[in-house]
């Protein structure tokens, strides 16, 4: 399950639970709740050892760039 799927599932559960209270609360409260809770959920997910795909791809690119630079440095040392 991806982070987006997990976040979507959690959001659906929260929306379902809050649906009965929707007449009592302003409509923008769900978006405010999502803005406040989503980062905390993401932190919990990351603490479990998972990261977003975009973050993974960025880290992978950084690693590949560093490996390329190391290879180039090693070549210049040998020459």
Backbone atoms as SQL, in Angstrom:
CREATE TABLE atoms (id INTEGER PRIMARY KEY, chain TEXT, resi INTEGER, resn TEXT, atom TEXT, x REAL, y REAL, z REAL);
INSERT INTO atoms VALUES
  (1, 'A', 1, 'UNK', 'N', 0.851, -1.173, 0.000),
  (2, 'A', 1, 'UNK', 'CA', 0.000, 0.000, 0.000),
  (3, 'A', 1, 'UNK', 'C', 0.893, 1.231, 0.000),
  (4, 'A', 2, 'UNK', 'N', 0.634, 2.146, -0.923),
  (5, 'A', 2, 'UNK', 'CA', 1.448, 3.353, -1.005),
  (6, 'A', 2, 'UNK', 'C', 1.018, 4.350, 0.059),
  (7, 'A', 3, 'UNK', 'N', 1.848, 5.350, 0.285),
  (8, 'A', 3, 'UNK', 'CA', 1.517, 6.388, 1.261),
  (9, 'A', 3, 'UNK', 'C', 0.248, 7.120, 0.875),
  (10, 'A', 4, 'UNK', 'N', 0.088, 7.355, -0.425),
  (11, 'A', 4, 'UNK', 'CA', -1.112, 8.051, -0.881),
  (12, 'A', 4, 'UNK', 'C', -2.351, 7.216, -0.604),
  (13, 'A', 5, 'UNK', 'N', -2.260, 5.892, -0.848),
  (14, 'A', 5, 'UNK', 'CA', -3.380, 5.003, -0.567),
  (15, 'A', 5, 'UNK', 'C', -3.702, 4.997, 0.918),
  (16, 'A', 6, 'UNK', 'N', -2.664, 4.934, 1.735),
  (17, 'A', 6, 'UNK', 'CA', -2.851, 4.914, 3.180),
  (18, 'A', 6, 'UNK', 'C', -3.460, 6.222, 3.662),
  (19, 'A', 7, 'UNK', 'N', -2.939, 7.337, 3.160),
  (20, 'A', 7, 'UNK', 'CA', -3.487, 8.645, 3.547),
  (21, 'A', 7, 'UNK', 'C', -4.932, 8.768, 3.105),
  (22, 'A', 8, 'UNK', 'N', -5.219, 8.288, 1.899),
  (23, 'A', 8, 'UNK', 'CA', -6.583, 8.343, 1.378),
  (24, 'A', 8, 'UNK', 'C', -7.519, 7.484, 2.221),
  (25, 'A', 9, 'UNK', 'N', -7.050, 6.307, 2.614),
  (26, 'A', 9, 'UNK', 'CA', -7.870, 5.420, 3.437),
  (27, 'A', 9, 'UNK', 'C', -8.151, 6.043, 4.797),
  (28, 'A', 10, 'UNK', 'N', -7.132, 6.622, 5.397),
  (29, 'A', 10, 'UNK', 'CA', -7.307, 7.261, 6.700),
  (30, 'A', 10, 'UNK', 'C', -8.245, 8.451, 6.581),
  (31, 'A', 11, 'UNK', 'N', -8.084, 9.229, 5.503),
  (32, 'A', 11, 'UNK', 'CA', -8.963, 10.372, 5.281),
  (33, 'A', 11, 'UNK', 'C', -10.408, 9.910, 5.119),
  (34, 'A', 12, 'UNK', 'N', -10.608, 8.818, 4.383),
  (35, 'A', 12, 'UNK', 'CA', -11.958, 8.288, 4.187),
  (36, 'A', 12, 'UNK', 'C', -12.586, 7.865, 5.504),
  (37, 'A', 13, 'UNK', 'N', -11.781, 7.229, 6.348),
  (38, 'A', 13, 'UNK', 'CA', -12.292, 6.791, 7.651),
  (39, 'A', 13, 'UNK', 'C', -12.684, 7.997, 8.496),
  (40, 'A', 14, 'UNK', 'N', -11.813, 9.001, 8.504),
  (41, 'A', 14, 'UNK', 'CA', -12.107, 10.207, 9.291),
  (42, 'A', 14, 'UNK', 'C', -13.347, 10.904, 8.755),
  (43, 'A', 15, 'UNK', 'N', -13.447, 11.024, 7.423),
  (44, 'A', 15, 'UNK', 'CA', -14.620, 11.665, 6.830),
  (45, 'A', 15, 'UNK', 'C', -15.887, 10.889, 7.161),
  (46, 'A', 16, 'UNK', 'N', -15.810, 9.570, 7.118),
  (47, 'A', 16, 'UNK', 'CA', -16.971, 8.741, 7.425),
  (48, 'A', 16, 'UNK', 'C', -17.412, 8.944, 8.868),
  (49, 'A', 17, 'UNK', 'N', -16.433, 8.969, 9.768),
  (50, 'A', 17, 'UNK', 'CA', -16.752, 9.148, 11.182),
  (51, 'A', 17, 'UNK', 'C', -17.297, 10.549, 11.473),
  (52, 'A', 18, 'UNK', 'N', -16.798, 11.535, 10.742),
  (53, 'A', 18, 'UNK', 'CA', -17.238, 12.915, 10.977),
  (54, 'A', 18, 'UNK', 'C', -18.501, 13.279, 10.206),
  (55, 'A', 19, 'UNK', 'N', -18.938, 12.387, 9.324),
  (56, 'A', 19, 'UNK', 'CA', -20.093, 12.698, 8.477),
  (57, 'A', 19, 'UNK', 'C', -21.336, 13.028, 9.303),
  (58, 'A', 20, 'UNK', 'N', -21.523, 12.307, 10.383),
  (59, 'A', 20, 'UNK', 'CA', -22.700, 12.559, 11.222),
  (60, 'A', 20, 'UNK', 'C', -22.643, 13.935, 11.882),
  (61, 'A', 21, 'UNK', 'N', -21.430, 14.446, 12.038),
  (62, 'A', 21, 'UNK', 'CA', -21.269, 15.763, 12.661),
  (63, 'A', 21, 'UNK', 'C', -21.162, 16.892, 11.633),
  (64, 'A', 22, 'UNK', 'N', -21.244, 16.553, 10.355),
  (65, 'A', 22, 'UNK', 'CA', -21.007, 17.547, 9.311),
  (66, 'A', 22, 'UNK', 'C', -21.980, 18.712, 9.348),
  (67, 'A', 23, 'UNK', 'N', -23.162, 18.487, 9.861),
  (68, 'A', 23, 'UNK', 'CA', -24.137, 19.579, 9.934),
  (69, 'A', 23, 'UNK', 'C', -23.789, 20.558, 11.052),
  (70, 'A', 24, 'UNK', 'N', -23.015, 20.102, 12.000),
  (71, 'A', 24, 'UNK', 'CA', -22.680, 20.942, 13.148),
  (72, 'A', 24, 'UNK', 'C', -21.380, 21.715, 12.969),
  (73, 'A', 25, 'UNK', 'N', -20.528, 21.251, 12.056),
  (74, 'A', 25, 'UNK', 'CA', -19.226, 21.881, 11.897),
  (75, 'A', 25, 'UNK', 'C', -19.111, 22.532, 10.524),
  (76, 'A', 26, 'UNK', 'N', -18.271, 23.535, 10.389),
  (77, 'A', 26, 'UNK', 'CA', -18.074, 24.170, 9.084),
  (78, 'A', 26, 'UNK', 'C', -17.485, 23.185, 8.071),
  (79, 'A', 27, 'UNK', 'N', -17.816, 23.396, 6.808),
  (80, 'A', 27, 'UNK', 'CA', -17.383, 22.476, 5.754),
  (81, 'A', 27, 'UNK', 'C', -15.872, 22.473, 5.567),
  (82, 'A', 28, 'UNK', 'N', -15.209, 23.572, 5.817),
  (83, 'A', 28, 'UNK', 'CA', -13.764, 23.628, 5.604),
  (84, 'A', 28, 'UNK', 'C', -12.963, 22.952, 6.711),
  (85, 'A', 29, 'UNK', 'N', -13.644, 22.468, 7.721),
  (86, 'A', 29, 'UNK', 'CA', -12.912, 21.853, 8.836),
  (87, 'A', 29, 'UNK', 'C', -12.217, 20.568, 8.414),
  (88, 'A', 30, 'UNK', 'N', -12.816, 19.803, 7.487),
  (89, 'A', 30, 'UNK', 'CA', -12.165, 18.569, 7.043),
  (90, 'A', 30, 'UNK', 'C', -10.860, 18.868, 6.332),
  (91, 'A', 31, 'UNK', 'N', -10.851, 19.912, 5.515),
  (92, 'A', 31, 'UNK', 'CA', -9.600, 20.258, 4.845),
  (93, 'A', 31, 'UNK', 'C', -8.580, 20.755, 5.862),
  (94, 'A', 32, 'UNK', 'N', -9.029, 21.478, 6.870),
  (95, 'A', 32, 'UNK', 'CA', -8.113, 21.922, 7.932),
  (96, 'A', 32, 'UNK', 'C', -7.581, 20.738, 8.723),
  (97, 'A', 33, 'UNK', 'N', -8.442, 19.781, 9.004),
  (98, 'A', 33, 'UNK', 'CA', -8.022, 18.579, 9.722),
  (99, 'A', 33, 'UNK', 'C', -6.985, 17.842, 8.896),
  (100, 'A', 34, 'UNK', 'N', -7.251, 17.716, 7.588),
  (101, 'A', 34, 'UNK', 'CA', -6.304, 17.019, 6.710),
  (102, 'A', 34, 'UNK', 'C', -4.954, 17.727, 6.698),
  (103, 'A', 35, 'UNK', 'N', -4.966, 19.059, 6.619),
  (104, 'A', 35, 'UNK', 'CA', -3.712, 19.819, 6.599),
  (105, 'A', 35, 'UNK', 'C', -2.929, 19.648, 7.896),
  (106, 'A', 36, 'UNK', 'N', -3.642, 19.524, 9.003),
  (107, 'A', 36, 'UNK', 'CA', -2.975, 19.400, 10.301),
  (108, 'A', 36, 'UNK', 'C', -2.557, 17.966, 10.616),
  (109, 'A', 37, 'UNK', 'N', -3.358, 17.011, 10.196),
  (110, 'A', 37, 'UNK', 'CA', -3.094, 15.617, 10.547),
  (111, 'A', 37, 'UNK', 'C', -2.186, 14.930, 9.546),
  (112, 'A', 38, 'UNK', 'N', -2.281, 15.277, 8.258),
  (113, 'A', 38, 'UNK', 'CA', -1.500, 14.596, 7.218),
  (114, 'A', 38, 'UNK', 'C', 0.003, 14.586, 7.516),
  (115, 'A', 39, 'UNK', 'N', 0.608, 15.711, 7.912),
  (116, 'A', 39, 'UNK', 'CA', 2.049, 15.672, 8.225),
  (117, 'A', 39, 'UNK', 'C', 2.375, 14.739, 9.404),
  (118, 'A', 40, 'UNK', 'N', 1.494, 14.689, 10.381),
  (119, 'A', 40, 'UNK', 'CA', 1.734, 13.814, 11.529),
  (120, 'A', 40, 'UNK', 'C', 1.639, 12.352, 11.119),
  (121, 'A', 41, 'UNK', 'N', 0.668, 12.032, 10.261),
  (122, 'A', 41, 'UNK', 'CA', 0.530, 10.664, 9.770),
  (123, 'A', 41, 'UNK', 'C', 1.754, 10.294, 8.948),
  (124, 'A', 42, 'UNK', 'N', 2.209, 11.227, 8.126),
  (125, 'A', 42, 'UNK', 'CA', 3.401, 10.979, 7.311),
  (126, 'A', 42, 'UNK', 'C', 4.614, 10.708, 8.194),
  (127, 'A', 43, 'UNK', 'N', 4.758, 11.446, 9.283),
  (128, 'A', 43, 'UNK', 'CA', 5.871, 11.212, 10.216),
  (129, 'A', 43, 'UNK', 'C', 5.781, 9.825, 10.845),
  (130, 'A', 44, 'UNK', 'N', 4.583, 9.414, 11.202),
  (131, 'A', 44, 'UNK', 'CA', 4.396, 8.082, 11.791),
  (132, 'A', 44, 'UNK', 'C', 4.771, 7.013, 10.782),
  (133, 'A', 45, 'UNK', 'N', 4.359, 7.204, 9.535),
  (134, 'A', 45, 'UNK', 'CA', 4.673, 6.242, 8.472),
  (135, 'A', 45, 'UNK', 'C', 6.187, 6.174, 8.263),
  (136, 'A', 46, 'UNK', 'N', 6.853, 7.338, 8.243),
  (137, 'A', 46, 'UNK', 'CA', 8.300, 7.364, 8.054),
  (138, 'A', 46, 'UNK', 'C', 9.027, 6.714, 9.227),
  (139, 'A', 47, 'UNK', 'N', 8.511, 6.880, 10.426),
  (140, 'A', 47, 'UNK', 'CA', 9.133, 6.248, 11.590),
  (141, 'A', 47, 'UNK', 'C', 9.018, 4.733, 11.518),
  (142, 'A', 48, 'UNK', 'N', 8.046, 4.249, 10.751),
  (143, 'A', 48, 'UNK', 'CA', 7.889, 2.806, 10.566),
  (144, 'A', 48, 'UNK', 'C', 8.817, 2.280, 9.481),
  (145, 'A', 49, 'UNK', 'N', 9.548, 3.183, 8.832),
  (146, 'A', 49, 'UNK', 'CA', 10.522, 2.766, 7.830),
  (147, 'A', 49, 'UNK', 'C', 10.062, 2.969, 6.400),
  (148, 'A', 50, 'UNK', 'N', 8.938, 3.596, 6.195),
  (149, 'A', 50, 'UNK', 'CA', 8.427, 3.836, 4.855),
  (150, 'A', 50, 'UNK', 'C', 8.552, 5.316, 4.514),
  (151, 'A', 51, 'UNK', 'N', 8.763, 5.611, 3.223),
  (152, 'A', 51, 'UNK', 'CA', 8.797, 6.993, 2.759),
  (153, 'A', 51, 'UNK', 'C', 7.990, 7.107, 1.481),
  (154, 'A', 52, 'UNK', 'N', 7.635, 8.335, 1.133),
  (155, 'A', 52, 'UNK', 'CA', 6.900, 8.566, -0.108),
  (156, 'A', 52, 'UNK', 'C', 7.767, 8.216, -1.300),
  (157, 'A', 53, 'UNK', 'N', 7.126, 7.814, -2.373),
  (158, 'A', 53, 'UNK', 'CA', 7.855, 7.452, -3.587),
  (159, 'A', 53, 'UNK', 'C', 8.668, 8.635, -4.099),
  (160, 'A', 54, 'UNK', 'N', 8.109, 9.832, -4.047),
  (161, 'A', 54, 'UNK', 'CA', 8.832, 11.006, -4.531),
  (162, 'A', 54, 'UNK', 'C', 10.100, 11.245, -3.711),
  (163, 'A', 55, 'UNK', 'N', 10.020, 11.055, -2.416),
  (164, 'A', 55, 'UNK', 'CA', 11.193, 11.228, -1.558),
  (165, 'A', 55, 'UNK', 'C', 12.233, 10.154, -1.876),
  (166, 'A', 56, 'UNK', 'N', 11.758, 8.925, -2.097),
  (167, 'A', 56, 'UNK', 'CA', 12.656, 7.833, -2.467),
  (168, 'A', 56, 'UNK', 'C', 13.385, 8.141, -3.768),
  (169, 'A', 57, 'UNK', 'N', 12.634, 8.619, -4.773),
  (170, 'A', 57, 'UNK', 'CA', 13.248, 8.925, -6.066),
  (171, 'A', 57, 'UNK', 'C', 14.260, 10.051, -5.955),
  (172, 'A', 58, 'UNK', 'N', 13.952, 11.059, -5.139),
  (173, 'A', 58, 'UNK', 'CA', 14.905, 12.158, -4.924),
  (174, 'A', 58, 'UNK', 'C', 16.181, 11.660, -4.253),
  (175, 'A', 59, 'UNK', 'N', 16.031, 10.831, -3.240),
  (176, 'A', 59, 'UNK', 'CA', 17.209, 10.277, -2.560),
  (177, 'A', 59, 'UNK', 'C', 18.014, 9.388, -3.501),
  (178, 'A', 60, 'UNK', 'N', 17.319, 8.618, -4.317),
  (179, 'A', 60, 'UNK', 'CA', 17.992, 7.743, -5.279),
  (180, 'A', 60, 'UNK', 'C', 18.815, 8.570, -6.264),
  (181, 'A', 61, 'UNK', 'N', 18.255, 9.683, -6.740),
  (182, 'A', 61, 'UNK', 'CA', 18.962, 10.554, -7.675),
  (183, 'A', 61, 'UNK', 'C', 20.201, 11.161, -7.021),
  (184, 'A', 62, 'UNK', 'N', 20.057, 11.592, -5.777),
  (185, 'A', 62, 'UNK', 'CA', 21.201, 12.161, -5.054),
  (186, 'A', 62, 'UNK', 'C', 22.306, 11.121, -4.918),
  (187, 'A', 63, 'UNK', 'N', 21.934, 9.901, -4.562),
  (188, 'A', 63, 'UNK', 'CA', 22.923, 8.826, -4.413),
  (189, 'A', 63, 'UNK', 'C', 23.623, 8.543, -5.733),
  (190, 'A', 64, 'UNK', 'N', 22.847, 8.471, -6.815),
  (191, 'A', 64, 'UNK', 'CA', 23.441, 8.213, -8.129),
  (192, 'A', 64, 'UNK', 'C', 24.404, 9.326, -8.524),
  (193, 'A', 65, 'UNK', 'N', 24.021, 10.577, -8.255),
  (194, 'A', 65, 'UNK', 'CA', 24.906, 11.709, -8.557),
  (195, 'A', 65, 'UNK', 'C', 26.199, 11.630, -7.740),
  (196, 'A', 66, 'UNK', 'N', 26.067, 11.289, -6.459),
  (197, 'A', 66, 'UNK', 'CA', 27.253, 11.168, -5.608),
  (198, 'A', 66, 'UNK', 'C', 28.163, 10.028, -6.072),
  (199, 'A', 67, 'UNK', 'N', 27.558, 8.908, -6.459),
  (200, 'A', 67, 'UNK', 'CA', 28.354, 7.786, -6.962),
  (201, 'A', 67, 'UNK', 'C', 29.092, 8.176, -8.244),
  (202, 'A', 68, 'UNK', 'N', 28.433, 8.937, -9.096),
  (203, 'A', 68, 'UNK', 'CA', 29.060, 9.398, -10.340),
  (204, 'A', 68, 'UNK', 'C', 30.245, 10.313, -10.029),
  (205, 'A', 69, 'UNK', 'N', 30.042, 11.237, -9.076),
  (206, 'A', 69, 'UNK', 'CA', 31.127, 12.141, -8.693),
  (207, 'A', 69, 'UNK', 'C', 32.295, 11.373, -8.092),
  (208, 'A', 70, 'UNK', 'N', 32.005, 10.363, -7.271),
  (209, 'A', 70, 'UNK', 'CA', 33.076, 9.552, -6.691),
  (210, 'A', 70, 'UNK', 'C', 33.857, 8.811, -7.772),
  (211, 'A', 71, 'UNK', 'N', 33.140, 8.268, -8.736),
  (212, 'A', 71, 'UNK', 'CA', 33.808, 7.559, -9.837),
  (213, 'A', 71, 'UNK', 'C', 34.726, 8.502, -10.608),
  (214, 'A', 72, 'UNK', 'N', 34.246, 9.720, -10.854),
  (215, 'A', 72, 'UNK', 'CA', 35.055, 10.700, -11.578),
  (216, 'A', 72, 'UNK', 'C', 36.280, 11.100, -10.770),
  (217, 'A', 73, 'UNK', 'N', 36.109, 11.259, -9.462),
  (218, 'A', 73, 'UNK', 'CA', 37.256, 11.596, -8.593),
  (219, 'A', 73, 'UNK', 'C', 38.267, 10.470, -8.570),
  (220, 'A', 74, 'UNK', 'N', 37.784, 9.237, -8.511),
  (221, 'A', 74, 'UNK', 'CA', 38.694, 8.083, -8.502),
  (222, 'A', 74, 'UNK', 'C', 39.477, 8.007, -9.826),
  (223, 'A', 75, 'UNK', 'N', 38.830, 8.319, -10.927),
  (224, 'A', 75, 'UNK', 'CA', 39.496, 8.295, -12.235),
  (225, 'A', 75, 'UNK', 'C', 40.595, 9.357, -12.298),
  (226, 'A', 76, 'UNK', 'N', 40.305, 10.528, -11.743),
  (227, 'A', 76, 'UNK', 'CA', 41.317, 11.603, -11.783),
  (228, 'A', 76, 'UNK', 'C', 42.482, 11.288, -10.854),
  (229, 'A', 77, 'UNK', 'N', 42.249, 10.578, -9.781),
  (230, 'A', 77, 'UNK', 'CA', 43.340, 10.190, -8.888),
  (231, 'A', 77, 'UNK', 'C', 44.242, 9.167, -9.543),
  (232, 'A', 78, 'UNK', 'N', 43.651, 8.240, -10.277),
  (233, 'A', 78, 'UNK', 'CA', 44.414, 7.183, -10.941),
  (234, 'A', 78, 'UNK', 'C', 45.232, 7.774, -12.076),
  (235, 'A', 79, 'UNK', 'N', 44.685, 8.722, -12.801),
  (236, 'A', 79, 'UNK', 'CA', 45.398, 9.326, -13.950),
  (237, 'A', 79, 'UNK', 'C', 46.480, 10.201, -13.450);
